[in-house]
C-alpha cells in the first residue's frame, strides 16, 4: 500500500476502500518513500484506521500572540478525539470529537518503507505506528534516516512593490505519542527516524524486495 502525500482531503475514505478489499490480509507493506507530508488532519485520520486504542500524537499551535493551544489526539474502540488545553488563566480543558473510522488495518504485522524524503506528516504517521505497536509487529525498511521535521508551516502571500511573494511561517510543532519532538530539519534539532533494515538504494524493486523479506520474517 502506497501513500504519496497527505495533501488532499478524503485520503482516509480511499484507504478504507482499499482496506476492505484486503480485509483478510495477514500482514501489510506501507510505502511512505518520498512522502513529504501534507495535512496533519489527513495523517491523523489515516492513523485511526491503523490504531484501535492509543495516543496518535500531539500538535501545539500558536493561536494568537502569546497563546499556545495543545491538542492531544487519541482513539479508543468507539471514539476519535482530541484533548485540548490552552495556556492561560481561565482556559478550561475541553474535548473535540471526530468521526471514528473502523480500525481495519490494525493488529497485524506491518513493514513501513521510508527514506530521506519521508517527512513531516509522514514521519508523524510512522512514529505513531511504531510507538503504538506490539513488540515485533512493525519493521522499518529504508535507504536512510528521515529529515526530522516536527513542524507545521503555512504560506502567506505578501505583496510588495508590485511583486507577489510567499512567506512561509512555522505555526505548529507536533510530538510523537511518547512526547518526542523530531525537530526542525536540523536548524536547531534533528531527531530522525532510522530504518531497522537498510537498503542501498531507493529503487522501487530493491526496497520492495527488502520489505517483502522483512514481512515474511514477521509472519514466520
PADOGU-444984 format. One record per residue: residue number from 1; residue in one letter; x, y, z of N, C-alpha, C in turn. Coordinates in nm, 2 decimals. Example, Ala and Ser with C-alpha at 12.3 -4.5 7.8 and 13.67 -1.06 7.14 Angstrom:
BEGIN
1;a;1.32;-0.57;0.78;1.23;-0.45;0.78;1.32;-0.33;0.78
2;s;1.28;-0.22;0.71;1.37;-0.11;0.71;1.29;0.00;0.79
This chain:
BEGIN
1;x;0.08;-0.12;0.00;0.00;0.00;0.00;0.09;0.12;0.00
2;x;0.06;0.22;-0.09;0.15;0.33;-0.11;0.07;0.46;-0.08
3;x;0.12;0.55;0.00;0.07;0.68;0.03;0.17;0.78;-0.02
4;x;0.13;0.86;-0.12;0.23;0.95;-0.18;0.24;1.08;-0.10
5;x;0.13;1.13;-0.04;0.13;1.25;0.04;0.00;1.26;0.11
6;x;-0.01;1.36;0.19;-0.13;1.39;0.27;-0.19;1.53;0.23
7;x;-0.18;1.56;0.10;-0.21;1.70;0.06;-0.37;1.72;0.04
8;x;-0.44;1.61;0.00;-0.58;1.63;-0.04;-0.67;1.56;0.06
9;x;-0.79;1.62;0.09;-0.88;1.56;0.18;-0.94;1.43;0.12
10;x;-0.99;1.35;0.20;-1.06;1.22;0.16;-0.97;1.10;0.15
11;x;-0.84;1.12;0.20;-0.75;1.00;0.19;-0.80;0.89;0.28
12;x;-0.85;0.92;0.40;-0.90;0.82;0.49;-1.00;0.73;0.42
13;x;-1.10;0.79;0.35;-1.20;0.71;0.29;-1.15;0.62;0.17
14;x;-1.05;0.68;0.10;-0.99;0.60;-0.01;-0.91;0.48;0.05
15;x;-0.85;0.50;0.17;-0.77;0.40;0.23;-0.87;0.29;0.28
16;x;-0.98;0.33;0.34;-1.08;0.23;0.39;-1.13;0.14;0.27
17;x;-1.15;0.20;0.16;-1.20;0.13;0.04;-1.09;0.02;0.00
18;x;-0.97;0.06;0.01;-0.86;-0.04;-0.02;-0.85;-0.14;0.08
19;x;-0.87;-0.10;0.21;-0.85;-0.20;0.32;-0.96;-0.30;0.32
20;x;-1.08;-0.26;0.27;-1.19;-0.36;0.26;-1.16;-0.47;0.16
21;x;-1.09;-0.44;0.06;-1.05;-0.53;-0.04;-0.95;-0.64;0.01
22;x;-0.87;-0.60;0.11;-0.77;-0.69;0.17;-0.79;-0.72;0.31
23;x;-0.92;-0.72;0.35;-0.95;-0.73;0.50;-0.90;-0.86;0.56
24;x;-0.88;-0.96;0.48;-0.83;-1.09;0.53;-0.67;-1.10;0.53
25;x;-0.61;-0.99;0.51;-0.46;-0.99;0.49;-0.39;-1.03;0.62
26;x;-0.28;-1.10;0.61;-0.20;-1.14;0.73;-0.10;-1.04;0.77
27;x;-0.06;-0.95;0.68;0.04;-0.85;0.70;0.04;-0.75;0.59
28;x;0.11;-0.64;0.61;0.10;-0.53;0.52;0.23;-0.45;0.50
29;x;0.26;-0.41;0.38;0.37;-0.32;0.35;0.32;-0.18;0.32
30;x;0.36;-0.08;0.39;0.32;0.05;0.37;0.43;0.14;0.32
31;x;0.42;0.19;0.20;0.53;0.26;0.13;0.51;0.41;0.15
32;x;0.60;0.47;0.23;0.59;0.61;0.25;0.72;0.68;0.20
33;x;0.79;0.62;0.11;0.91;0.68;0.05;0.87;0.80;-0.03
34;x;0.95;0.91;-0.02;0.92;1.03;-0.09;0.79;1.10;-0.05
35;x;0.73;1.06;0.06;0.61;1.13;0.11;0.66;1.24;0.19
36;x;0.65;1.36;0.14;0.70;1.48;0.22;0.60;1.54;0.32
37;x;0.49;1.47;0.34;0.39;1.52;0.44;0.27;1.58;0.37
38;x;0.22;1.68;0.44;0.09;1.75;0.39;0.01;1.78;0.51
39;x;-0.12;1.76;0.50;-0.21;1.80;0.60;-0.21;1.70;0.72
40;x;-0.19;1.76;0.84;-0.18;1.68;0.96;-0.31;1.61;0.99
41;x;-0.42;1.68;0.96;-0.55;1.62;0.99;-0.57;1.49;0.91
42;x;-0.52;1.49;0.78;-0.54;1.37;0.70;-0.45;1.26;0.75
43;x;-0.33;1.29;0.80;-0.25;1.18;0.85;-0.31;1.12;0.98
44;x;-0.36;1.21;1.06;-0.43;1.16;1.19;-0.55;1.07;1.16
45;x;-0.63;1.11;1.06;-0.74;1.03;1.02;-0.70;0.89;0.97
46;x;-0.59;0.89;0.89;-0.54;0.76;0.84;-0.49;0.68;0.96
47;x;-0.43;0.74;1.06;-0.38;0.66;1.18;-0.49;0.59;1.25
48;x;-0.61;0.65;1.25;-0.73;0.59;1.31;-0.77;0.46;1.25
49;x;-0.73;0.44;1.12;-0.76;0.32;1.05;-0.67;0.21;1.09
50;x;-0.55;0.25;1.14;-0.44;0.15;1.18;-0.44;0.12;1.33
51;x;-0.49;0.21;1.41;-0.47;0.20;1.55;-0.60;0.19;1.62
52;x;-0.62;0.09;1.71;-0.75;0.07;1.77;-0.76;0.15;1.90
53;x;-0.66;0.15;1.98;-0.66;0.22;2.11;-0.52;0.28;2.13
54;x;-0.52;0.41;2.16;-0.39;0.47;2.19;-0.38;0.62;2.16
55;x;-0.27;0.68;2.18;-0.24;0.82;2.15;-0.18;0.83;2.01
56;x;-0.23;0.91;1.93;-0.18;0.93;1.79;-0.07;1.03;1.79
57;x;-0.07;1.13;1.87;0.03;1.24;1.87;-0.03;1.37;1.93
58;x;0.05;1.47;1.94;0.01;1.60;1.99;0.06;1.71;1.90
59;x;-0.03;1.80;1.88;0.01;1.92;1.80;-0.01;2.05;1.88
60;x;0.09;2.13;1.88;0.08;2.26;1.96;0.09;2.37;1.86
61;x;-0.02;2.46;1.86;-0.03;2.57;1.77;-0.03;2.70;1.85
62;x;0.03;2.81;1.79;0.01;2.94;1.84;-0.11;3.00;1.78
63;x;-0.22;3.01;1.86;-0.35;3.06;1.81;-0.36;3.21;1.80
64;x;-0.28;3.28;1.89;-0.28;3.42;1.89;-0.15;3.46;1.97
65;x;-0.11;3.58;1.96;0.02;3.62;2.03;0.02;3.58;2.17
66;x;0.12;3.50;2.21;0.13;3.46;2.35;0.04;3.35;2.39
67;x;-0.04;3.29;2.30;-0.13;3.18;2.34;-0.10;3.06;2.26
68;x;-0.07;2.95;2.34;-0.04;2.82;2.27;-0.15;2.72;2.30
69;x;-0.21;2.66;2.20;-0.31;2.55;2.22;-0.25;2.42;2.19
70;x;-0.27;2.32;2.28;-0.22;2.19;2.26;-0.34;2.09;2.24
71;x;-0.32;2.01;2.13;-0.43;1.91;2.10;-0.36;1.77;2.10
72;x;-0.40;1.69;2.19;-0.35;1.55;2.20;-0.46;1.46;2.14
73;x;-0.42;1.39;2.03;-0.52;1.31;1.96;-0.51;1.17;2.00
74;x;-0.63;1.11;2.02;-0.64;0.97;2.08;-0.75;0.90;2.01
75;x;-0.74;0.77;2.01;-0.85;0.68;1.97;-0.88;0.57;2.07
76;x;-1.00;0.52;2.08;-1.03;0.40;2.15;-1.13;0.32;2.07
77;x;-1.19;0.22;2.13;-1.28;0.13;2.05;-1.38;0.21;1.97
78;x;-1.44;0.31;2.03;-1.55;0.38;1.96;-1.53;0.53;1.93
79;x;-1.42;0.59;1.98;-1.41;0.73;1.97;-1.27;0.77;1.90
80;x;-1.28;0.88;1.84;-1.16;0.95;1.79;-1.17;1.10;1.83
81;x;-1.08;1.14;1.92;-1.10;1.27;1.98;-0.96;1.34;2.01
82;x;-0.97;1.47;2.04;-0.86;1.55;2.08;-0.88;1.61;2.22
83;x;-0.79;1.59;2.31;-0.79;1.66;2.43;-0.72;1.80;2.42
84;x;-0.80;1.90;2.44;-0.75;2.04;2.41;-0.72;2.11;2.53
85;x;-0.60;2.17;2.54;-0.56;2.26;2.65;-0.50;2.39;2.60
86;x;-0.54;2.50;2.66;-0.49;2.63;2.61;-0.42;2.69;2.73
87;x;-0.30;2.74;2.71;-0.23;2.81;2.81;-0.29;2.94;2.85
88;x;-0.30;2.97;2.97;-0.35;3.10;3.01;-0.46;3.08;3.12
89;x;-0.48;3.19;3.20;-0.58;3.18;3.30;-0.73;3.17;3.25
90;x;-0.81;3.10;3.31;-0.95;3.08;3.27;-0.97;3.00;3.15
91;x;-0.87;2.93;3.11;-0.88;2.84;2.99;-0.90;2.70;3.03
92;x;-1.03;2.65;3.03;-1.06;2.51;3.08;-1.03;2.41;2.97
93;x;-0.98;2.29;3.00;-0.96;2.19;2.90;-1.09;2.15;2.84
94;x;-1.09;2.10;2.72;-1.21;2.05;2.65;-1.17;1.94;2.56
95;x;-1.28;1.88;2.50;-1.26;1.77;2.40;-1.32;1.80;2.27
96;x;-1.26;1.76;2.16;-1.32;1.77;2.03;-1.33;1.63;1.98
97;x;-1.45;1.60;1.93;-1.47;1.46;1.88;-1.48;1.46;1.72
98;x;-1.42;1.35;1.67;-1.42;1.34;1.52;-1.49;1.20;1.49
99;x;-1.52;1.19;1.36;-1.58;1.06;1.31;-1.48;0.95;1.33
100;x;-1.52;0.85;1.40;-1.43;0.73;1.42;-1.44;0.63;1.31
101;x;-1.34;0.62;1.23;-1.34;0.52;1.12;-1.32;0.38;1.18
102;x;-1.36;0.27;1.11;-1.32;0.14;1.15;-1.17;0.11;1.15
103;x;-1.12;0.04;1.25;-0.98;0.01;1.25;-0.96;-0.12;1.17
104;x;-0.95;-0.10;1.04;-0.94;-0.22;0.95;-0.80;-0.27;0.93
105;x;-0.70;-0.19;0.96;-0.56;-0.23;0.93;-0.47;-0.25;1.06
106;x;-0.53;-0.26;1.17;-0.46;-0.27;1.29;-0.43;-0.42;1.34
107;x;-0.33;-0.43;1.43;-0.31;-0.56;1.49;-0.24;-0.66;1.41
108;x;-0.19;-0.63;1.29;-0.12;-0.73;1.21;0.02;-0.68;1.18
109;x;0.11;-0.77;1.15;0.25;-0.73;1.11;0.25;-0.63;1.01
110;x;0.34;-0.53;1.02;0.35;-0.41;0.93;0.49;-0.38;0.90
111;x;0.52;-0.36;0.78;0.66;-0.31;0.73;0.63;-0.18;0.67
112;x;0.71;-0.08;0.71;0.70;0.06;0.66;0.83;0.10;0.59
113;x;0.81;0.13;0.46;0.92;0.18;0.38;0.94;0.33;0.39
114;x;1.06;0.37;0.43;1.09;0.52;0.45;1.22;0.55;0.37
115;x;1.24;0.68;0.36;1.37;0.72;0.31;1.40;0.87;0.36
116;x;1.50;0.93;0.30;1.54;1.06;0.35;1.44;1.17;0.31
117;x;1.34;1.14;0.23;1.24;1.23;0.19;1.10;1.20;0.25
118;x;1.10;1.11;0.35;0.98;1.08;0.42;0.97;1.18;0.54
119;x;0.89;1.28;0.52;0.90;1.40;0.62;0.76;1.44;0.68
120;x;0.77;1.52;0.78;0.66;1.59;0.84;0.54;1.49;0.88
121;x;0.43;1.51;0.82;0.31;1.43;0.85;0.34;1.28;0.83
122;x;0.42;1.24;0.73;0.46;1.10;0.71;0.55;1.05;0.82
123;x;0.63;1.14;0.88;0.71;1.10;1.00;0.62;1.08;1.12
124;x;0.52;1.17;1.13;0.42;1.16;1.24;0.35;1.03;1.23
125;x;0.31;0.99;1.11;0.24;0.86;1.09;0.33;0.75;1.13
126;x;0.45;0.75;1.08;0.55;0.64;1.11;0.57;0.63;1.26
127;x;0.60;0.74;1.33;0.63;0.73;1.47;0.51;0.68;1.55
128;x;0.39;0.72;1.51;0.27;0.67;1.59;0.25;0.52;1.57
129;x;0.27;0.47;1.44;0.25;0.33;1.42;0.36;0.25;1.50
130;x;0.48;0.30;1.50;0.58;0.23;1.57;0.56;0.23;1.72
131;x;0.53;0.34;1.78;0.51;0.36;1.92;0.38;0.29;1.98
132;x;0.28;0.27;1.89;0.16;0.20;1.93;0.16;0.05;1.90
133;x;0.27;0.00;1.84;0.27;-0.14;1.80;0.31;-0.23;1.92
134;x;0.28;-0.36;1.90;0.33;-0.46;2.00;0.47;-0.49;1.95
135;x;0.56;-0.53;2.05;0.69;-0.57;2.01;0.70;-0.68;1.90
136;x;0.78;-0.65;1.80;0.79;-0.75;1.69;0.68;-0.74;1.59
137;x;0.60;-0.64;1.59;0.49;-0.63;1.49;0.52;-0.53;1.38
138;x;0.62;-0.44;1.40;0.64;-0.34;1.30;0.79;-0.33;1.27
139;x;0.83;-0.33;1.14;0.97;-0.31;1.10;0.98;-0.20;1.00
140;x;1.08;-0.11;1.02;1.11;0.00;0.93;1.22;-0.04;0.83
141;x;1.20;-0.02;0.70;1.29;-0.06;0.60;1.32;0.07;0.52
142;x;1.45;0.10;0.49;1.47;0.22;0.41;1.62;0.24;0.37
143;x;1.64;0.34;0.29;1.78;0.37;0.25;1.84;0.48;0.33
144;x;1.77;0.54;0.42;1.83;0.64;0.50;1.74;0.70;0.61
145;x;1.79;0.78;0.69;1.70;0.84;0.80;1.62;0.95;0.75
146;x;1.51;0.98;0.82;1.41;1.08;0.78;1.47;1.22;0.82
147;x;1.41;1.33;0.77;1.46;1.46;0.79;1.45;1.51;0.93
148;x;1.35;1.46;1.01;1.33;1.51;1.14;1.25;1.64;1.14
149;x;1.14;1.64;1.07;1.06;1.76;1.06;0.93;1.75;1.14
150;x;0.94;1.81;1.26;0.83;1.81;1.36;0.76;1.94;1.36
151;x;0.76;2.01;1.25;0.69;2.14;1.25;0.59;2.15;1.14
152;x;0.49;2.23;1.15;0.39;2.26;1.05;0.40;2.40;1.01
153;x;0.39;2.43;0.88;0.40;2.56;0.83;0.29;2.60;0.74
154;x;0.27;2.73;0.72;0.17;2.79;0.64;0.23;2.90;0.55
155;x;0.19;2.90;0.42;0.24;3.00;0.33;0.15;3.12;0.33
156;x;0.21;3.24;0.34;0.13;3.37;0.34;0.18;3.45;0.22
157;x;0.08;3.50;0.14;0.11;3.58;0.03;0.14;3.72;0.08
158;x;0.25;3.78;0.03;0.29;3.91;0.07;0.32;3.99;-0.06
159;x;0.25;4.10;-0.07;0.26;4.19;-0.19;0.35;4.31;-0.16
160;x;0.46;4.33;-0.23;0.55;4.44;-0.21;0.60;4.49;-0.34
161;x;0.59;4.62;-0.36;0.64;4.68;-0.48;0.59;4.61;-0.61
162;x;0.46;4.57;-0.61;0.41;4.51;-0.72;0.44;4.36;-0.74
163;x;0.52;4.30;-0.66;0.55;4.16;-0.67;0.48;4.08;-0.56
164;x;0.45;3.96;-0.60;0.38;3.87;-0.50;0.48;3.77;-0.45
165;x;0.50;3.77;-0.32;0.60;3.68;-0.26;0.53;3.59;-0.15
166;x;0.57;3.47;-0.14;0.52;3.38;-0.04;0.61;3.38;0.08
167;x;0.56;3.40;0.20;0.63;3.39;0.32;0.59;3.27;0.40
168;x;0.68;3.18;0.42;0.65;3.05;0.49;0.67;3.07;0.64
169;x;0.57;3.05;0.72;0.57;3.07;0.86;0.55;2.94;0.94
170;x;0.63;2.91;1.04;0.61;2.79;1.12;0.50;2.83;1.23
171;x;0.39;2.75;1.23;0.28;2.78;1.32;0.25;2.67;1.42
172;x;0.31;2.55;1.40;0.28;2.44;1.49;0.40;2.35;1.51
173;x;0.41;2.28;1.62;0.50;2.18;1.65;0.42;2.05;1.68
174;x;0.47;1.94;1.63;0.40;1.81;1.66;0.49;1.72;1.73
175;x;0.43;1.63;1.81;0.51;1.55;1.90;0.45;1.40;1.89
176;x;0.54;1.31;1.90;0.50;1.17;1.89;0.42;1.13;2.01
177;x;0.35;1.01;2.00;0.27;0.97;2.12;0.35;0.97;2.25
178;x;0.48;0.94;2.25;0.56;0.94;2.37;0.60;1.08;2.41
179;x;0.57;1.18;2.33;0.61;1.32;2.36;0.74;1.37;2.30
180;x;0.80;1.29;2.21;0.92;1.33;2.14;0.90;1.43;2.03
181;x;0.98;1.53;2.02;0.98;1.62;1.91;1.09;1.59;1.82
182;x;1.06;1.57;1.69;1.16;1.52;1.59;1.25;1.64;1.55
183;x;1.21;1.76;1.57;1.29;1.87;1.54;1.25;1.96;1.42
184;x;1.34;2.04;1.37;1.31;2.14;1.26;1.40;2.12;1.15
185;x;1.42;1.99;1.11;1.51;1.95;1.00;1.66;1.99;1.02
186;x;1.69;2.00;1.15;1.83;2.03;1.18;1.87;2.18;1.20
187;x;1.77;2.27;1.18;1.80;2.41;1.21;1.85;2.43;1.35
188;x;1.78;2.36;1.44;1.82;2.36;1.58;1.83;2.22;1.64
189;x;1.73;2.14;1.59;1.72;2.00;1.64;1.69;1.91;1.53
190;x;1.75;1.79;1.53;1.71;1.69;1.43;1.71;1.55;1.50
191;x;1.60;1.49;1.52;1.58;1.36;1.57;1.52;1.27;1.47
192;x;1.60;1.21;1.38;1.54;1.14;1.27;1.49;1.00;1.31
193;x;1.40;0.95;1.22;1.36;0.81;1.24;1.45;0.73;1.15
194;x;1.51;0.62;1.21;1.61;0.54;1.15;1.55;0.41;1.10
195;x;1.58;0.36;0.98;1.53;0.23;0.94;1.60;0.12;1.02
196;x;1.53;0.01;1.05;1.60;-0.10;1.11;1.67;-0.19;1.01
197;x;1.61;-0.20;0.89;1.67;-0.27;0.78;1.71;-0.17;0.67
198;x;1.84;-0.16;0.64;1.89;-0.06;0.55;1.91;-0.12;0.41
199;x;1.86;-0.05;0.31;1.88;-0.09;0.17;1.97;0.01;0.10
200;x;2.04;-0.02;0.00;2.14;0.06;-0.06;2.08;0.18;-0.14
201;x;1.97;0.15;-0.21;1.91;0.25;-0.30;1.76;0.27;-0.28
202;x;1.71;0.36;-0.35;1.56;0.39;-0.34;1.48;0.34;-0.45
203;x;1.54;0.25;-0.53;1.47;0.19;-0.64;1.35;0.11;-0.59
204;x;1.24;0.12;-0.67;1.12;0.05;-0.62;1.14;-0.09;-0.59
205;x;1.20;-0.17;-0.68;1.21;-0.31;-0.66;1.30;-0.35;-0.55
206;x;1.41;-0.27;-0.53;1.51;-0.31;-0.42;1.44;-0.29;-0.29
207;x;1.38;-0.18;-0.27;1.31;-0.15;-0.14;1.20;-0.25;-0.11
208;x;1.12;-0.28;-0.22;1.00;-0.37;-0.20;1.05;-0.51;-0.17
209;x;1.16;-0.55;-0.24;1.21;-0.68;-0.21;1.26;-0.70;-0.07
210;x;1.33;-0.59;-0.01;1.37;-0.60;0.13;1.25;-0.59;0.22
211;x;1.15;-0.51;0.18;1.03;-0.51;0.27;0.95;-0.64;0.27
212;x;0.95;-0.71;0.15;0.88;-0.84;0.15;0.95;-0.94;0.24
213;x;1.09;-0.94;0.23;1.16;-1.03;0.32;1.14;-1.00;0.47
214;x;1.13;-0.87;0.50;1.11;-0.83;0.64;0.97;-0.87;0.68
215;x;0.87;-0.86;0.60;0.73;-0.90;0.63;0.73;-1.05;0.65
216;x;0.79;-1.13;0.56;0.80;-1.27;0.57;0.86;-1.31;0.71
217;x;0.96;-1.24;0.75;1.02;-1.27;0.88;0.92;-1.24;1.00
218;x;0.84;-1.13;0.99;0.75;-1.10;1.09;0.64;-1.21;1.09
219;x;0.60;-1.26;0.98;0.49;-1.36;0.97;0.54;-1.50;1.01
220;x;0.67;-1.53;1.01;0.72;-1.66;1.04;0.71;-1.70;1.18
